[in-house]
């Protein structure tokens, strides 16, 4: 991968991981 | 950095950090994979969070164990919410984790390292959860889970160490295969009608080893 692709991937993965935590909390509350 | 490469027309594709041109098909595939892995990591993270919330609920309400159904009278019944959180969390986590690893492999990326990290995230978070509750029955499970999680970090540590040793440079390309065979068949030399360079032996050599030739009885 080029450097731009690596940086984009790292940024989106970090943001996605953090966003997934909030999505998981929301889903868990909905399933409670 | 430019990227692209459409059918018919190839948009100029060049790596930002290198002068070597990049295969436009591979380049486009990598961008698709980046988008796909972002979706996958959101799903994996959400599933893992749901699983942890469900397990925490089980830890708090029933000491880490609950059951439902069966012929026995169960002291700690699982609530329907706990069941949904844990089961849906596990399924979502596995599906999106597999999606992530598959997309990474499709884009020629490493599969073992992210899979190991997902493994470490799963067992590390659950192990920490078990240890955090402090119940003696969960202590052993928590320690085992932390040990299992640390094993999943090995590919990432190994590849990270390799990256440091290379000074941040990419891995060397494998040696090109030049088509020459590595193993040759042991084909005997062709027989020619020319005179042999060495004279033929005048005495026939025995066909069996000497130690197997039994001497006649009268010589004993």
gemmi code that builds the backbone of each chain (N, CA, C; Angstrom):
import gemmi

chains = {
    "A": [
        ("UNK", (0.842, -1.193, 0.000), (0.000, 0.000, 0.000), (0.876, 1.241, 0.000)),
        ("UNK", (0.382, 2.278, -0.607), (1.113, 3.536, -0.562), (0.948, 4.162, 0.826)),
        ("UNK", (1.738, 5.193, 1.063), (1.664, 5.826, 2.391), (0.295, 6.459, 2.629)),
        ("UNK", (-0.266, 7.056, 1.570), (-1.591, 7.675, 1.724), (-2.636, 6.621, 2.067)),
        ("UNK", (-2.539, 5.466, 1.418), (-3.500, 4.401, 1.706), (-3.322, 3.876, 3.126)),
        ("UNK", (-2.068, 3.728, 3.542), (-1.810, 3.226, 4.899), (-2.361, 4.189, 5.945)),
        ("UNK", (-2.118, 5.475, 5.733), (-2.600, 6.468, 6.702), (-4.125, 6.510, 6.719)),
        ("UNK", (-4.734, 6.464, 5.533), (-6.199, 6.468, 5.458), (-6.766, 5.248, 6.173)),
        ("UNK", (-6.139, 4.100, 5.898), (-6.610, 2.855, 6.531), (-6.484, 2.944, 8.055)),
        ("UNK", (-5.344, 3.436, 8.538), (-5.137, 3.511, 9.993), (-6.136, 4.465, 10.635)),
        ("UNK", (-6.370, 5.608, 9.978), (-7.295, 6.602, 10.526), (-8.722, 6.062, 10.560)),
        ("UNK", (-9.147, 5.472, 9.438), (-10.518, 4.959, 9.369), (-10.719, 3.772, 10.303)),
        ("UNK", (-9.680, 2.951, 10.455), (-9.794, 1.811, 11.365), (-9.929, 2.281, 12.807)),
        ("UNK", (-9.132, 3.282, 13.179), (-9.222, 3.811, 14.542), (-10.585, 4.450, 14.786)),
        ("UNK", (-11.033, 5.251, 13.818), (-12.342, 5.896, 13.969), (-13.462, 4.861, 13.974)),
        ("UNK", (-13.333, 3.881, 13.099), (-14.346, 2.822, 13.029), (-14.409, 2.018, 14.314)),
        ("UNK", (-13.238, 1.718, 14.869), (-13.206, 0.971, 16.123), (-13.869, 1.735, 17.249)),
        ("UNK", (-13.582, 3.029, 17.311), (-14.188, 3.859, 18.356), (-15.691, 4.012, 18.123)),
        ("UNK", (-16.055, 4.209, 16.867), (-17.482, 4.336, 16.547), (-18.238, 3.053, 16.828)),
        ("UNK", (-17.561, 1.939, 16.599), (-18.192, 0.645, 16.852), (-18.514, 0.436, 18.319)),
        ("UNK", (-17.685, 0.986, 19.189), (-17.958, 0.873, 20.632), (-19.274, 1.567, 20.965)),
        ("UNK", (-19.456, 2.777, 20.435), (-20.706, 3.500, 20.691), (-21.897, 2.777, 20.060)),
        ("UNK", (-21.664, 2.248, 18.856), (-22.744, 1.499, 18.204), (-23.092, 0.258, 19.023)),
        ("UNK", (-22.067, -0.391, 19.574), (-22.306, -1.579, 20.395), (-23.071, -1.252, 21.660)),
        ("UNK", (-22.739, -0.126, 22.279), (-23.457, 0.291, 23.498), (-24.926, 0.564, 23.166)),
        ("UNK", (-25.131, 1.247, 22.050), (-26.506, 1.558, 21.656), (-27.277, 0.286, 21.342)),
        ("UNK", (-26.640, -0.640, 20.645), (-27.319, -1.894, 20.305), (-27.610, -2.724, 21.557)),
        ("UNK", (-26.630, -2.756, 22.473), (-26.814, -3.532, 23.698), (-27.972, -2.966, 24.516)),
        ("UNK", (-28.093, -1.650, 24.551), (-29.214, -1.044, 25.270), (-30.531, -1.351, 24.581)),
        ("UNK", (-30.484, -1.394, 23.261), (-31.716, -1.706, 22.523), (-32.129, -3.160, 22.728)),
        ("UNK", (-31.153, -4.029, 22.927), (-31.458, -5.459, 23.080), (-31.741, -5.839, 24.526)),
        ("UNK", (-31.572, -4.935, 25.437), (-31.718, -5.257, 26.866), (-33.135, -5.704, 27.196)),
    ],
    "B": [
        ("UNK", (-1.564, 12.275, -4.079), (-1.607, 10.903, -4.598), (-2.801, 10.756, -5.508)),
        ("UNK", (-2.571, 10.152, -6.618), (-3.670, 9.893, -7.532), (-4.023, 8.429, -7.446)),
        ("UNK", (-5.252, 8.154, -7.650), (-5.631, 6.756, -7.719), (-6.746, 6.612, -8.723)),
        ("UNK", (-6.879, 5.430, -9.154), (-7.958, 5.209, -10.096), (-7.645, 4.068, -11.015)),
        ("UNK", (-7.885, 4.267, -12.278), (-7.695, 3.167, -13.195), (-9.058, 2.603, -13.531)),
        ("UNK", (-9.595, 3.099, -14.634), (-10.930, 2.647, -15.011), (-10.797, 1.685, -16.169)),
        ("UNK", (-11.870, 1.088, -16.524), (-11.821, 0.156, -17.645), (-11.582, 0.960, -18.913)),
        ("UNK", (-10.579, 0.622, -19.600), (-10.275, 1.317, -20.845), (-9.259, 2.411, -20.658)),
        ("UNK", (-9.484, 3.276, -19.720), (-8.582, 4.403, -19.512), (-7.895, 4.224, -18.165)),
        ("UNK", (-6.610, 4.287, -18.198), (-5.875, 4.162, -16.950), (-5.457, 5.546, -16.495)),
        ("UNK", (-6.017, 5.930, -15.384), (-5.632, 7.209, -14.806), (-4.237, 7.043, -14.226)),
        ("UNK", (-3.468, 8.096, -14.275), (-2.107, 8.017, -13.766), (-2.085, 7.543, -12.330)),
        ("UNK", (-1.401, 6.483, -12.100), (-1.351, 5.888, -10.777), (0.095, 5.829, -10.336)),
        ("UNK", (0.357, 6.432, -9.258), (1.714, 6.379, -8.730), (1.653, 6.429, -7.226)),
        ("UNK", (2.512, 5.666, -6.621), (2.565, 5.683, -5.170), (3.127, 7.006, -4.705)),
        ("UNK", (2.552, 7.521, -3.631), (2.988, 8.817, -3.147), (4.403, 8.766, -2.589)),
        ("UNK", (4.759, 7.600, -2.063), (6.056, 7.526, -1.401), (7.080, 6.824, -2.262)),
        ("UNK", (6.757, 6.481, -3.440), (7.707, 5.781, -4.275), (7.563, 6.196, -5.714)),
        ("UNK", (8.538, 5.883, -6.480), (8.507, 6.251, -7.881), (7.980, 5.121, -8.762)),
        ("UNK", (7.875, 3.930, -8.179), (7.450, 2.811, -8.994), (5.955, 2.883, -9.237)),
        ("UNK", (5.521, 2.660, -10.447), (4.093, 2.694, -10.727), (3.385, 1.515, -10.079)),
        ("UNK", (2.115, 1.736, -9.777), (1.333, 0.725, -9.079), (0.323, 0.161, -10.056)),
        ("UNK", (0.090, -1.121, -9.947), (-0.920, -1.763, -10.770), (-2.275, -1.113, -10.471)),
        ("UNK", (-2.926, -0.522, -11.465), (-4.173, 0.207, -11.174), (-5.275, -0.683, -10.623)),
        ("UNK", (-5.306, -1.926, -11.059), (-6.346, -2.830, -10.555), (-6.127, -3.097, -9.064)),
        ("UNK", (-4.881, -3.373, -8.716), (-4.569, -3.616, -7.305), (-4.815, -2.366, -6.470)),
        ("UNK", (-4.467, -1.230, -7.048), (-4.628, 0.030, -6.334), (-6.103, 0.305, -6.034)),
        ("UNK", (-6.940, 0.091, -7.035), (-8.375, 0.314, -6.851), (-8.937, -0.674, -5.833)),
        ("UNK", (-8.454, -1.913, -5.934), (-8.900, -2.944, -4.999), (-8.555, -2.563, -3.560)),
        ("UNK", (-7.389, -1.954, -3.369), (-6.981, -1.559, -2.017), (-7.887, -0.467, -1.457)),
        ("UNK", (-8.288, 0.466, -2.307), (-9.196, 1.512, -1.817), (-10.547, 0.922, -1.437)),
        ("UNK", (-11.038, -0.013, -2.247), (-12.299, -0.691, -1.892), (-12.133, -1.417, -0.555)),
        ("UNK", (-10.964, -2.071, -0.405), (-10.721, -2.822, 0.831), (-10.652, -1.896, 2.034)),
        ("UNK", (-10.105, -0.709, 1.843), (-10.026, 0.240, 2.959), (-11.436, 0.624, 3.413)),
        ("UNK", (-12.321, 0.881, 2.441), (-13.714, 1.213, 2.795), (-14.384, 0.017, 3.474)),
        ("UNK", (-14.147, -1.168, 2.903), (-14.774, -2.373, 3.470), (-14.268, -2.700, 4.858)),
        ("UNK", (-12.970, -2.553, 5.066), (-12.438, -2.872, 6.392), (-12.920, -1.867, 7.436)),
        ("UNK", (-13.195, -0.637, 6.996), (-13.749, 0.345, 7.950), (-15.119, -0.107, 8.437)),
        ("UNK", (-15.957, -0.548, 7.486), (-17.283, -1.063, 7.866), (-17.121, -2.289, 8.761)),
        ("UNK", (-16.157, -3.156, 8.393), (-15.963, -4.390, 9.163), (-15.489, -4.099, 10.580)),
        ("UNK", (-14.611, -3.123, 10.713), (-14.084, -2.850, 12.053), (-15.159, -2.214, 12.935)),
        ("UNK", (-16.074, -1.455, 12.311), (-17.205, -0.922, 13.092), (-18.054, -2.086, 13.611)),
        ("UNK", (-18.337, -3.035, 12.729), (-19.148, -4.187, 13.131), (-18.460, -5.036, 14.180)),
        ("UNK", (-17.166, -5.289, 13.980), (-16.431, -6.108, 14.946), (-16.421, -5.437, 16.316)),
        ("UNK", (-16.133, -4.154, 16.306), (-16.062, -3.419, 17.563), (-17.424, -3.383, 18.259)),
        ("UNK", (-18.488, -3.208, 17.468), (-19.838, -3.180, 18.052), (-20.186, -4.543, 18.641)),
        ("UNK", (-19.856, -5.611, 17.916), (-20.133, -6.956, 18.419), (-19.367, -7.249, 19.694)),
        ("UNK", (-18.107, -6.855, 19.705), (-17.285, -7.091, 20.900), (-17.810, -6.297, 22.094)),
        ("UNK", (-18.273, -5.092, 21.829), (-18.828, -4.267, 22.908), (-20.106, -4.886, 23.455)),
        ("UNK", (-20.942, -5.354, 22.540), (-22.186, -5.999, 22.981), (-21.891, -7.234, 23.821)),
        ("UNK", (-20.925, -8.023, 23.371), (-20.555, -9.234, 24.111), (-20.049, -8.874, 25.508)),
        ("UNK", (-19.222, -7.857, 25.585), (-18.674, -7.461, 26.888), (-19.748, -6.902, 27.810)),
        ("UNK", (-20.680, -6.139, 27.227), (-21.771, -5.604, 28.060), (-22.640, -6.756, 28.573)),
        ("UNK", (-22.900, -7.723, 27.694), (-23.689, -8.876, 28.112), (-22.990, -9.673, 29.195)),
        ("UNK", (-21.681, -9.888, 29.039), (-20.935, -10.657, 30.038), (-20.832, -9.892, 31.357)),
        ("UNK", (-20.696, -8.592, 31.260), (-20.639, -7.794, 32.493), (-21.962, -7.895, 33.247)),
        ("UNK", (-23.040, -7.887, 32.490), (-24.352, -8.019, 33.116), (-24.481, -9.373, 33.811)),
        ("UNK", (-23.961, -10.420, 33.156), (-24.003, -11.757, 33.761), (-23.140, -11.788, 35.024)),
        ("UNK", (-21.982, -11.145, 34.949), (-21.090, -11.099, 36.116), (-21.777, -10.413, 37.298)),
        ("UNK", (-22.467, -9.339, 37.020), (-23.060, -8.542, 38.093), (-24.263, -9.248, 38.709)),
        ("UNK", (-25.100, -9.808, 37.847), (-26.365, -10.320, 38.351), (-26.273, -11.772, 38.809)),
        ("UNK", (-25.420, -12.575, 38.169), (-25.403, -13.990, 38.537), (-24.006, -14.525, 38.786)),
        ("UNK", (-23.044, -13.663, 39.045), (-21.714, -14.127, 39.408), (-20.956, -14.806, 38.290)),
        ("UNK", (-21.299, -14.517, 37.084), (-20.534, -15.045, 35.960), (-21.108, -16.293, 35.350)),
        ("UNK", (-22.214, -16.782, 35.864), (-22.796, -17.996, 35.282), (-24.307, -17.882, 35.300)),
        ("UNK", (-24.897, -18.220, 34.201), (-26.345, -18.303, 34.152), (-26.716, -19.359, 33.133)),
        ("UNK", (-27.909, -19.870, 33.241), (-28.360, -20.890, 32.300), (-29.861, -20.772, 32.148)),
        ("UNK", (-30.351, -21.407, 31.116), (-31.788, -21.394, 30.883), (-32.185, -22.752, 30.327)),
        ("UNK", (-33.366, -23.206, 30.702), (-33.883, -24.453, 30.156), (-33.220, -25.669, 30.774)),
        ("UNK", (-33.482, -26.825, 30.201), (-32.892, -28.054, 30.694), (-33.714, -28.680, 31.802)),
        ("UNK", (-33.377, -29.903, 32.212), (-34.192, -30.643, 33.174), (-33.958, -30.229, 34.630)),
        ("UNK", (-32.914, -29.457, 34.897), (-32.585, -29.123, 36.285), (-33.179, -27.783, 36.687)),
        ("UNK", (-33.272, -27.602, 38.005), (-33.741, -26.314, 38.503), (-32.539, -25.377, 38.545)),
        ("UNK", (-32.608, -24.315, 37.791), (-31.443, -23.443, 37.610), (-31.535, -22.270, 38.579)),
        ("UNK", (-30.459, -22.094, 39.323), (-30.452, -21.018, 40.323), (-30.340, -19.660, 39.655)),
        ("UNK", (-29.452, -19.572, 38.666), (-29.223, -18.282, 38.003), (-29.770, -18.342, 36.582)),
        ("UNK", (-30.940, -17.846, 36.420), (-31.541, -17.816, 35.089), (-30.969, -16.648, 34.294)),
        ("UNK", (-30.681, -16.890, 33.029), (-30.256, -15.787, 32.162), (-31.493, -14.967, 31.804)),
        ("UNK", (-31.305, -13.668, 31.785), (-32.402, -12.854, 31.289), (-32.366, -12.880, 29.766)),
        ("UNK", (-33.487, -12.544, 29.179), (-33.531, -12.562, 27.705), (-32.592, -11.506, 27.136)),
        ("UNK", (-32.429, -10.404, 27.857), (-31.523, -9.350, 27.392), (-30.083, -9.830, 27.372)),
        ("UNK", (-29.681, -10.542, 28.420), (-28.311, -11.065, 28.470), (-28.074, -12.044, 27.332)),
        ("UNK", (-29.011, -12.920, 27.107), (-28.876, -13.908, 26.027), (-28.727, -13.216, 24.684)),
        ("UNK", (-29.571, -12.246, 24.447), (-29.506, -11.534, 23.155), (-28.169, -10.813, 23.012)),
        ("UNK", (-27.768, -10.127, 24.074), (-26.521, -9.350, 23.981), (-25.316, -10.255, 23.697)),
        ("UNK", (-25.232, -11.360, 24.419), (-24.060, -12.236, 24.258), (-24.099, -12.940, 22.905)),
        ("UNK", (-25.234, -13.540, 22.567), (-25.274, -14.321, 21.333), (-25.156, -13.440, 20.099)),
        ("UNK", (-25.925, -12.366, 20.067), (-25.848, -11.479, 18.896), (-24.469, -10.829, 18.834)),
        ("UNK", (-23.936, -10.483, 20.014), (-22.593, -9.897, 20.035), (-21.556, -10.832, 19.444)),
        ("UNK", (-21.600, -12.102, 19.830), (-20.625, -13.080, 19.314), (-20.772, -13.235, 17.805)),
        ("UNK", (-22.017, -13.373, 17.347), (-22.231, -13.606, 15.912), (-21.778, -12.398, 15.095)),
        ("UNK", (-22.192, -11.214, 15.537), (-21.797, -9.989, 14.807), (-20.275, -9.846, 14.786)),
        ("UNK", (-19.653, -10.131, 15.931), (-18.196, -9.996, 16.028), (-17.494, -10.975, 15.083)),
        ("UNK", (-17.951, -12.225, 15.054), (-17.304, -13.220, 14.199), (-17.503, -12.903, 12.719)),
        ("UNK", (-18.732, -12.523, 12.357), (-19.017, -12.248, 10.946), (-18.183, -11.062, 10.456)),
        ("UNK", (-18.189, -9.983, 11.201), (-17.453, -8.801, 10.755), (-15.943, -8.993, 10.897)),
        ("UNK", (-15.523, -9.783, 11.876), (-14.091, -10.100, 11.980), (-13.619, -10.893, 10.777)),
        ("UNK", (-14.416, -11.872, 10.359), (-14.085, -12.637, 9.155), (-14.114, -11.759, 7.913)),
        ("UNK", (-15.069, -10.860, 7.862), (-15.186, -9.899, 6.758), (-13.913, -9.042, 6.679)),
        ("UNK", (-13.450, -8.608, 7.832), (-12.239, -7.778, 7.904), (-11.022, -8.552, 7.387)),
        ("UNK", (-10.843, -9.768, 7.908), (-9.674, -10.562, 7.508), (-9.737, -10.914, 6.019)),
        ("UNK", (-10.936, -11.246, 5.541), (-11.083, -11.591, 4.131), (-10.762, -10.431, 3.216)),
        ("UNK", (-11.249, -9.254, 3.572), (-10.975, -8.071, 2.748), (-9.488, -7.717, 2.761)),
        ("UNK", (-8.870, -7.878, 3.923), (-7.442, -7.561, 4.015), (-6.643, -8.494, 3.122)),
        ("UNK", (-6.999, -9.781, 3.136), (-6.308, -10.730, 2.275), (-6.586, -10.441, 0.800)),
        ("UNK", (-7.806, -10.035, 0.463), (-8.172, -9.716, -0.917), (-7.315, -8.567, -1.459)),
        ("UNK", (-6.963, -7.642, -0.573), (-6.151, -6.489, -0.987), (-4.661, -6.751, -0.772)),
        ("UNK", (-4.277, -8.016, -0.710), (-2.864, -8.408, -0.542), (-2.272, -7.889, 0.767)),
        ("UNK", (-3.106, -7.674, 1.761), (-2.594, -7.214, 3.056), (-2.361, -8.387, 3.996)),
        ("UNK", (-1.797, -8.100, 5.158), (-1.551, -9.185, 6.117), (-2.853, -9.658, 6.749)),
        ("UNK", (-3.006, -10.929, 6.891), (-4.214, -11.501, 7.482), (-3.947, -11.942, 8.920)),
        ("UNK", (-2.755, -12.486, 9.135), (-2.451, -13.053, 10.450), (-2.390, -11.968, 11.531)),
        ("UNK", (-1.774, -10.843, 11.210), (-1.612, -9.788, 12.217), (-2.960, -9.223, 12.679)),
        ("UNK", (-3.853, -8.778, 11.770), (-5.141, -8.278, 12.265), (-5.982, -9.353, 12.924)),
        ("UNK", (-5.877, -10.598, 12.430), (-6.636, -11.673, 13.075), (-6.137, -11.897, 14.499)),
        ("UNK", (-4.819, -11.847, 14.676), (-4.251, -11.994, 16.018), (-4.666, -10.854, 16.934)),
        ("UNK", (-4.736, -9.655, 16.368), (-5.150, -8.509, 17.181), (-6.623, -8.619, 17.580)),
        ("UNK", (-7.456, -9.130, 16.652), (-8.871, -9.314, 16.995), (-9.016, -10.374, 18.083)),
        ("UNK", (-8.217, -11.428, 17.952), (-8.191, -12.482, 18.988), (-7.793, -11.871, 20.338)),
        ("UNK", (-6.751, -11.045, 20.313), (-6.264, -10.425, 21.552), (-7.327, -9.483, 22.131)),
        ("UNK", (-8.030, -8.764, 21.249), (-9.077, -7.849, 21.734), (-10.205, -8.636, 22.396)),
        ("UNK", (-10.577, -9.750, 21.789), (-11.668, -10.561, 22.346), (-11.290, -11.123, 23.717)),
        ("UNK", (-10.188, -11.861, 23.775), (-9.847, -12.533, 25.026), (-9.280, -11.558, 26.056)),
        ("UNK", (-8.610, -10.520, 25.594), (-8.089, -9.530, 26.534), (-9.192, -8.776, 27.233)),
        ("UNK", (-10.221, -8.358, 26.468), (-11.307, -7.597, 27.097), (-12.124, -8.480, 28.040)),
        ("UNK", (-12.388, -9.723, 27.604), (-13.150, -10.611, 28.489), (-12.331, -11.004, 29.719)),
        ("UNK", (-11.023, -11.247, 29.519), (-10.167, -11.598, 30.654), (-10.084, -10.465, 31.657)),
        ("UNK", (-9.947, -9.244, 31.149), (-9.907, -8.088, 32.048), (-11.223, -7.942, 32.789)),
        ("UNK", (-12.311, -8.257, 32.097), (-13.632, -8.179, 32.724), (-13.756, -9.198, 33.858)),
        ("UNK", (-13.266, -10.401, 33.603), (-13.327, -11.444, 34.638), (-12.457, -11.074, 35.834)),
        ("UNK", (-11.286, -10.534, 35.558), (-10.397, -10.157, 36.666), (-10.963, -8.968, 37.435)),
        ("UNK", (-11.635, -8.087, 36.728), (-12.143, -6.872, 37.346), (-13.229, -7.177, 38.375)),
        ("UNK", (-14.023, -8.198, 38.094), (-15.099, -8.522, 39.019), (-14.561, -9.066, 40.337)),
        ("UNK", (-13.382, -9.674, 40.301), (-12.721, -10.064, 41.540), (-13.214, -11.346, 42.164)),
        ("UNK", (-14.190, -11.999, 41.566), (-14.672, -13.256, 42.142), (-13.585, -14.321, 41.984)),
        ("UNK", (-13.389, -15.113, 43.023), (-12.302, -16.094, 42.989), (-12.513, -17.127, 41.890)),
        ("UNK", (-13.770, -17.448, 41.604), (-14.036, -18.436, 40.560), (-13.663, -17.907, 39.179)),
        ("UNK", (-13.685, -16.610, 39.028), (-13.368, -16.030, 37.727), (-11.900, -15.694, 37.572)),
        ("UNK", (-11.156, -15.781, 38.678), (-9.755, -15.385, 38.639), (-8.966, -16.258, 37.670)),
        ("UNK", (-9.160, -17.562, 37.768), (-8.428, -18.491, 36.914), (-8.774, -18.254, 35.441)),
        ("UNK", (-10.065, -18.119, 35.171), (-10.502, -17.890, 33.786), (-9.922, -16.585, 33.259)),
        ("UNK", (-9.912, -15.572, 34.115), (-9.375, -14.279, 33.698), (-7.905, -14.366, 33.339)),
        ("UNK", (-7.119, -15.064, 34.163), (-5.688, -15.207, 33.888), (-5.463, -15.997, 32.598)),
        ("UNK", (-6.231, -17.073, 32.430), (-6.089, -17.880, 31.206), (-6.443, -17.043, 29.979)),
        ("UNK", (-7.501, -16.266, 30.076), (-7.903, -15.432, 28.945), (-6.829, -14.385, 28.610)),
        ("UNK", (-6.224, -13.810, 29.641), (-5.171, -12.816, 29.385), (-3.974, -13.484, 28.705)),
        ("UNK", (-3.634, -14.691, 29.140), (-2.528, -15.415, 28.502), (-2.861, -15.742, 27.048)),
        ("UNK", (-4.097, -16.159, 26.812), (-4.522, -16.449, 25.433), (-4.470, -15.185, 24.579)),
        ("UNK", (-4.879, -14.068, 25.161), (-4.854, -12.799, 24.422), (-3.426, -12.407, 24.071)),
        ("UNK", (-2.500, -12.623, 24.994), (-1.119, -12.217, 24.731), (-0.518, -13.035, 23.590)),
        ("UNK", (-0.956, -14.293, 23.447), (-0.461, -15.099, 22.323), (-0.892, -14.490, 20.989)),
        ("UNK", (-2.064, -13.878, 20.968), (-2.540, -13.266, 19.730), (-1.754, -12.032, 19.334)),
        ("UNK", (-0.993, -11.479, 20.277), (-0.196, -10.294, 19.953), (1.105, -10.647, 19.236)),
        ("UNK", (1.458, -11.936, 19.229), (2.760, -12.325, 18.677), (2.951, -11.916, 17.210)),
        ("UNK", (1.965, -12.173, 16.309), (2.193, -11.756, 14.917), (2.419, -10.253, 14.782)),
        ("UNK", (1.661, -9.459, 15.544), (1.818, -8.000, 15.454), (3.192, -7.573, 15.971)),
        ("UNK", (3.618, -8.165, 17.087), (4.932, -7.807, 17.643), (6.030, -8.229, 16.674)),
        ("UNK", (5.873, -9.424, 16.118), (6.887, -9.945, 15.205), (7.010, -9.068, 13.954)),
        ("UNK", (5.865, -8.730, 13.352), (5.929, -7.909, 12.140), (6.380, -6.486, 12.467)),
        ("UNK", (5.986, -5.985, 13.646), (6.445, -4.652, 14.056), (7.949, -4.613, 14.267)),
        ("UNK", (8.462, -5.668, 14.871), (9.913, -5.754, 15.087), (10.647, -5.843, 13.743)),
        ("UNK", (10.078, -6.595, 12.815), (10.676, -6.686, 11.476), (10.685, -5.332, 10.781)),
        ("UNK", (9.608, -4.598, 10.953), (9.503, -3.264, 10.339), (10.567, -2.332, 10.919)),
        ("UNK", (10.782, -2.413, 12.232), (11.812, -1.576, 12.871), (13.193, -1.975, 12.357)),
        ("UNK", (13.428, -3.281, 12.252), (14.751, -3.743, 11.794), (15.027, -3.323, 10.351)),
        ("UNK", (13.956, -3.227, 9.549), (14.149, -2.792, 8.158), (14.244, -1.282, 8.066)),
        ("UNK", (14.084, -0.587, 9.188), (14.136, 0.873, 9.176), (12.918, 1.493, 8.534)),
        ("UNK", (11.790, 0.833, 8.636), (10.563, 1.367, 8.065), (10.398, 1.099, 6.590)),
        ("UNK", (11.343, 0.389, 6.008), (11.239, 0.089, 4.581), (10.289, -1.085, 4.358)),
        ("UNK", (9.720, -1.154, 3.160), (8.832, -2.292, 2.887), (9.626, -3.599, 2.818)),
        ("UNK", (8.906, -4.679, 2.940), (9.563, -5.982, 2.878), (10.172, -6.195, 1.500)),
        ("UNK", (11.339, -6.830, 1.433), (11.946, -7.060, 0.120), (11.087, -7.993, -0.721)),
        ("UNK", (11.096, -7.699, -2.009), (10.323, -8.533, -2.935), (10.974, -9.915, -3.018)),
        ("UNK", (10.185, -10.945, -3.163), (10.796, -12.269, -3.316), (11.598, -12.353, -4.618)),
        ("UNK", (12.603, -13.207, -4.619), (13.460, -13.340, -5.794), (12.627, -13.788, -6.986)),
        ("UNK", (12.848, -13.169, -8.136), (12.057, -13.565, -9.306), (12.416, -14.976, -9.759)),
        ("UNK", (11.407, -15.658, -10.200), (11.616, -17.032, -10.677), (12.002, -16.953, -12.141)),
        ("UNK", (13.228, -17.394, -12.454), (13.720, -17.240, -13.816), (13.391, -18.426, -14.710)),
        ("UNK", (12.626, -19.365, -14.208), (12.201, -20.468, -15.045), (13.164, -21.638, -15.078)),
        ("UNK", (14.352, -21.467, -14.527), (15.298, -22.582, -14.546), (14.902, -23.603, -13.486)),
        ("UNK", (14.904, -24.863, -13.857), (14.511, -25.867, -12.859), (15.540, -25.998, -11.752)),
        ("UNK", (15.051, -26.231, -10.573), (15.940, -26.380, -9.421), (16.426, -27.821, -9.315)),
        ("UNK", (15.535, -28.747, -9.631), (15.879, -30.166, -9.530), (15.977, -30.730, -10.939)),
        ("UNK", (17.034, -31.437, -11.192), (17.224, -32.041, -12.516), (17.032, -33.545, -12.418)),
        ("UNK", (16.502, -34.134, -13.470), (16.367, -35.590, -13.511), (17.735, -36.222, -13.794)),
        ("UNK", (17.995, -37.350, -13.163), (19.280, -38.052, -13.377), (19.165, -38.914, -14.626)),
        ("UNK", (19.304, -38.275, -15.779), (19.190, -38.987, -17.054), (20.576, -39.505, -17.442)),
        ("UNK", (20.724, -40.805, -17.741), (22.047, -41.302, -18.139), (22.465, -40.739, -19.488)),
        ("UNK", (23.773, -40.679, -19.661), (24.307, -40.147, -20.917), (23.912, -41.065, -22.065)),
        ("UNK", (23.654, -40.509, -23.213), (23.256, -41.359, -24.349), (24.389, -42.292, -24.773)),
        ("UNK", (23.985, -43.500, -25.199), (24.972, -44.515, -25.616), (25.365, -44.230, -27.063)),
        ("UNK", (26.641, -44.169, -27.283), (27.125, -43.920, -28.650), (27.872, -45.149, -29.147)),
        ("UNK", (28.061, -45.223, -30.443), (28.780, -46.355, -31.036), (30.279, -46.138, -31.074)),
        ("UNK", (30.692, -45.043, -30.549), (32.126, -44.760, -30.578), (32.866, -45.736, -29.654)),
        ("UNK", (34.179, -45.862, -29.907), (35.004, -46.752, -29.087), (35.043, -46.240, -27.660)),
        ("UNK", (34.916, -47.164, -26.728), (35.002, -46.690, -25.342), (36.397, -46.210, -25.021)),
        ("UNK", (36.440, -45.181, -24.222), (37.731, -44.590, -23.899), (38.535, -45.487, -22.969)),
        ("UNK", (37.835, -46.295, -22.162), (38.557, -47.197, -21.258), (38.338, -48.628, -21.728)),
        ("UNK", (39.374, -49.471, -21.629), (39.201, -50.852, -22.088), (38.245, -51.609, -21.183)),
        ("UNK", (37.516, -52.547, -21.796), (36.558, -53.343, -21.029), (37.300, -54.263, -20.082)),
        ("UNK", (36.764, -54.543, -18.937), (37.451, -55.446, -18.000), (37.517, -56.859, -18.580)),
        ("UNK", (38.655, -57.452, -18.410), (38.865, -58.782, -18.977), (38.268, -59.863, -18.092)),
        ("UNK", (38.209, -59.616, -16.840), (37.673, -60.615, -15.920), (36.327, -60.152, -15.395)),
        ("UNK", (35.400, -61.050, -15.420), (34.063, -60.689, -14.935), (34.083, -60.532, -13.420)),
        ("UNK", (33.539, -59.490, -12.995), (33.464, -59.285, -11.555), (32.271, -60.059, -11.013)),
        ("UNK", (32.406, -60.575, -9.817), (31.269, -61.332, -9.270), (30.060, -60.427, -9.059)),
        ("UNK", (28.913, -61.023, -9.328), (27.682, -60.241, -9.215), (27.166, -60.171, -7.781)),
        ("UNK", (27.744, -61.046, -6.926), (27.307, -61.024, -5.529), (28.481, -60.631, -4.657)),
        ("UNK", (28.224, -60.004, -3.548), (29.348, -59.674, -2.665), (30.070, -60.920, -2.189)),
        ("UNK", (31.374, -60.751, -1.897), (32.205, -61.896, -1.534), (31.729, -62.572, -0.257)),
        ("UNK", (31.229, -61.799, 0.627), (30.849, -62.384, 1.902), (29.668, -63.338, 1.773)),
        ("UNK", (28.972, -63.277, 0.655), (27.841, -64.166, 0.456), (28.216, -65.425, -0.337)),
        ("UNK", (29.467, -65.492, -0.804), (29.883, -66.683, -1.550), (30.325, -67.755, -0.547)),
        ("UNK", (29.598, -68.835, -0.482), (29.913, -69.894, 0.488), (31.031, -70.763, -0.078)),
        ("UNK", (32.131, -70.904, 0.656), (33.237, -71.733, 0.137), (32.851, -73.214, 0.147)),
        ("UNK", (33.433, -74.011, -0.773), (33.123, -75.453, -0.780), (33.528, -76.127, 0.526)),
        ("UNK", (32.890, -77.277, 0.822), (33.077, -77.940, 2.109), (34.497, -78.469, 2.268)),
        ("UNK", (35.092, -78.959, 1.175), (36.408, -79.583, 1.309), (37.495, -78.586, 1.677)),
        ("UNK", (37.272, -77.351, 1.471), (38.268, -76.364, 1.835), (38.207, -76.019, 3.304)),
        ("UNK", (37.160, -76.427, 3.992), (37.032, -76.112, 5.422), (37.900, -77.030, 6.276)),
    ],
}
model = gemmi.Model(1)
for chain_id, residues in chains.items():
    chain = gemmi.Chain(chain_id)
    for i, (resn, *xyz) in enumerate(residues, 1):
        res = gemmi.Residue()
        res.name, res.seqid = resn, gemmi.SeqId(i, " ")
        for name, pos in zip(("N", "CA", "C"), xyz):
            atom = gemmi.Atom()
            atom.name, atom.element = name, gemmi.Element(name[0])
            atom.pos, atom.b_iso = gemmi.Position(*pos), 0.0
            res.add_atom(atom)
        chain.add_residue(res)
    model.add_chain(chain)
structure = gemmi.Structure()
structure.add_model(model)
structure.setup_entities()
